[in-house]
Amino acid sequence: MTHYADREINVDFIDALTTFIERVVRPVETRYAAELSTTGTIDPTAQLSERRALRRQSAELGYYSAHMPAELGGFGLNAATIAAAYRAIGRSGLLLADRGGVLPNVEGPYLSMAAFNDAQREQYLSPLMRAEIEGCFALTEPDSGSDAGNMRTKATLEQDTWTISGTKRFITHGAHADFVQVIAVTDPDAAPSQRHSAFIVDSGTPGLSVGGTYGTLGEDHPVDLVFEDVRVPTSAMIGERGRALPYMLSGIGRARLNIGALAIGKAEYLLSRMTDYAGEREAFGRPISKFQYVQQFIVDSSIEIEAGLGLMDRAAECAESDDHTARRLTASVKLYATEMLSRVADRAIQLHGGMGVTHEGGVERYYRDARAMRVYEGSTELLKWNIARWLGLKTD
Ligand SMILES: Cc1cc2nc3c(=O)[nH]c(=O)nc-3n(C[C@H](O)[C@H](O)[C@H](O)COP(=O)(O)OP(=O)(O)OC[C@H]3O[C@@H](n4cnc5c(N)ncnc54)[C@H](O)[C@@H]3O)c2cc1C
């Protein structure tokens, strides 16, 4: 029988983090209440600078890198605790707590960075954990997304210099990062699992440019990153040549669990908004909470949130291992929770009636926000395909 790691949640950490969110992040977001109510968002430049300031405070307290192993300077907290932390961020309903305001999004330290060598740890990982610099991760391309192994970006070696050429698409934080982790084909004739290598490229390296920014229906502004004969030394390689796939996969289960937990937290926030509004709003001389169709929005959401929490628990129990059960459950919670959040956000709008579709009502932005979560870090359909395989079905 597989022995799974400790699944106890560190309650003291969650309490401290929640206090930080309420005492530090909420007052900052309150300053933007009028803008949020008029536009449904906060100006992207202001979001960027507020999150930078917040995550530095979070990093000073160790929260920002609490998931990283103790030998790398983190708290080494287990998967269950970190998932509970992302859930707390979702429950706060705060835009600035999300996306790297308190815990890392793509700009911050990932577990897979344990593969960095000593020099890379000193130059990149340590300042990243102190929130002094920011990164991004470049995998997707114009012609390869879910099918990432089919990428065209290539790196060729001449003496002690790699030359990287290609275009990466939808790169979150790509326009603001101090360095890029980029995956490229280095060994096209090797077995599919050994064709790709990972490199660190400093922004500002000649030949690397931002090709264009995508506006999206949510808060994301991913960019194209263009590599035109970008030259880096052999020391820029992460881990071993041809080993980008295991590098990318290490920690992916926990990343998916965290997205699922964040989505569950956001659904809980919307549930409380629905419950409050249903009690306050009156129609036909009584609170709308007395109508069964309205109750159904709340009851269905509550049941689905509880189901998500059960799945989150199961996934957290095994997320630190890398067997088929762990992969299946972490993919399942990411898939279920992001789909569920979209349903809950849709109900929250409907329950708020006309006010639901306005920025002023303050629930429509969760609907927009939820949508992209079903696409990145494994689309719903790709994850179903993978789960089928992990269940032993033939998929090719
Ligand atoms: C907001 C946002 C931020 C992003 N940030 C980053 C980032 O920082 N770095 C990065 O590298 N990428 C990033 N991405 C890219 C993201 O990872 C890809 O969009 C995602 O992998 C899907 O790839 P695609 O867009 O090419 O769609 P495709 O792979 O072309 O998929 C199109 C459709 O086909 C379906 N499909 C594909 N394969 C299968 C299958 N095997 N079985 C069933 N259905 C399938 C998909 O589910 C989808 O419905 C981001 C995307 C978004 C939207």
The ligand as a MOL file (V3000), in Angstrom:
LIG
                    3D

  0  0  0     0  0            999 V3000
M  V30 BEGIN CTAB
M  V30 COUNTS 53 58 0 0 0
M  V30 BEGIN ATOM
M  V30 1 C -4.9600 33.2800 -19.1570 0
M  V30 2 C -3.9480 32.3130 -19.6590 0
M  V30 3 C -2.6700 32.3020 -19.1340 0
M  V30 4 C -1.7030 31.4080 -19.6250 0
M  V30 5 N -0.4150 31.4390 -19.1100 0
M  V30 6 C 0.5300 30.6200 -19.6310 0
M  V30 7 C 1.8920 30.6930 -19.1930 0
M  V30 8 O 2.2410 31.4720 -18.2840 0
M  V30 9 N 2.8150 29.9010 -19.8030 0
M  V30 10 C 2.4770 29.0180 -20.8040 0
M  V30 11 O 3.3630 28.3300 -21.3050 0
M  V30 12 N 1.1900 28.9330 -21.2440 0
M  V30 13 C 0.2210 29.6990 -20.6900 0
M  V30 14 N -1.0890 29.6200 -21.1360 0
M  V30 15 C -1.4030 28.7320 -22.2170 0
M  V30 16 C -2.2420 27.5340 -21.7760 0
M  V30 17 O -1.4350 26.6300 -21.0750 0
M  V30 18 C -2.8540 26.9490 -23.0740 0
M  V30 19 O -3.8080 27.8770 -23.5470 0
M  V30 20 C -3.4910 25.5960 -22.8160 0
M  V30 21 O -2.4880 24.6340 -22.5830 0
M  V30 22 C -4.3530 25.1570 -24.0060 0
M  V30 23 O -3.6060 25.2200 -25.1880 0
M  V30 24 P -4.1980 25.9610 -26.4780 0
M  V30 25 O -4.6530 27.3070 -26.0810 0
M  V30 26 O -3.1800 25.8660 -27.5600 0
M  V30 27 O -5.4690 25.1190 -26.8590 0
M  V30 28 P -5.4360 23.7000 -27.6700 0
M  V30 29 O -4.4370 22.7900 -27.0650 0
M  V30 30 O -5.3190 23.9850 -29.1330 0
M  V30 31 O -6.8860 23.1860 -27.3450 0
M  V30 32 C -8.0500 23.5630 -28.1100 0
M  V30 33 C -9.2190 22.6950 -27.6250 0
M  V30 34 O -8.9090 21.3050 -27.8520 0
M  V30 35 C -9.0220 20.5990 -26.6330 0
M  V30 36 N -8.0320 19.5180 -26.5920 0
M  V30 37 C -6.6890 19.5930 -26.8290 0
M  V30 38 N -6.1180 18.4070 -26.6430 0
M  V30 39 C -7.0970 17.5540 -26.2640 0
M  V30 40 C -7.1440 16.1710 -25.9220 0
M  V30 41 N -6.0430 15.4050 -25.9140 0
M  V30 42 N -8.3420 15.6160 -25.6100 0
M  V30 43 C -9.4730 16.3710 -25.5980 0
M  V30 44 N -9.4940 17.6900 -25.9090 0
M  V30 45 C -8.3200 18.2610 -26.2400 0
M  V30 46 C -8.7680 21.6270 -25.5500 0
M  V30 47 O -9.3150 21.2450 -24.2990 0
M  V30 48 C -9.4640 22.8400 -26.1150 0
M  V30 49 O -10.8440 22.7640 -25.8500 0
M  V30 50 C -2.0640 30.4950 -20.6350 0
M  V30 51 C -3.3720 30.4960 -21.1520 0
M  V30 52 C -4.3040 31.3710 -20.6660 0
M  V30 53 C -5.6950 31.3510 -21.2270 0
M  V30 END ATOM
M  V30 BEGIN BOND
M  V30 1 1 1 2
M  V30 2 1 2 3
M  V30 3 2 2 52
M  V30 4 2 3 4
M  V30 5 1 4 5
M  V30 6 1 4 50
M  V30 7 2 5 6
M  V30 8 1 6 7
M  V30 9 1 6 13
M  V30 10 2 7 8
M  V30 11 1 7 9
M  V30 12 1 9 10
M  V30 13 2 10 11
M  V30 14 1 10 12
M  V30 15 2 12 13
M  V30 16 1 13 14
M  V30 17 1 14 15
M  V30 18 1 14 50
M  V30 19 1 15 16
M  V30 20 1 16 17
M  V30 21 1 16 18
M  V30 22 1 18 19
M  V30 23 1 18 20
M  V30 24 1 20 21
M  V30 25 1 20 22
M  V30 26 1 22 23
M  V30 27 1 23 24
M  V30 28 2 24 25
M  V30 29 1 24 26
M  V30 30 1 24 27
M  V30 31 1 27 28
M  V30 32 2 28 29
M  V30 33 1 28 30
M  V30 34 1 28 31
M  V30 35 1 31 32
M  V30 36 1 32 33
M  V30 37 1 33 34
M  V30 38 1 33 48
M  V30 39 1 34 35
M  V30 40 1 35 36
M  V30 41 1 35 46
M  V30 42 1 36 37
M  V30 43 1 36 45
M  V30 44 2 37 38
M  V30 45 1 38 39
M  V30 46 1 39 40
M  V30 47 2 39 45
M  V30 48 1 40 41
M  V30 49 2 40 42
M  V30 50 1 42 43
M  V30 51 2 43 44
M  V30 52 1 44 45
M  V30 53 1 46 47
M  V30 54 1 46 48
M  V30 55 1 48 49
M  V30 56 2 50 51
M  V30 57 1 51 52
M  V30 58 1 52 53
M  V30 END BOND
M  V30 END CTAB
M  END
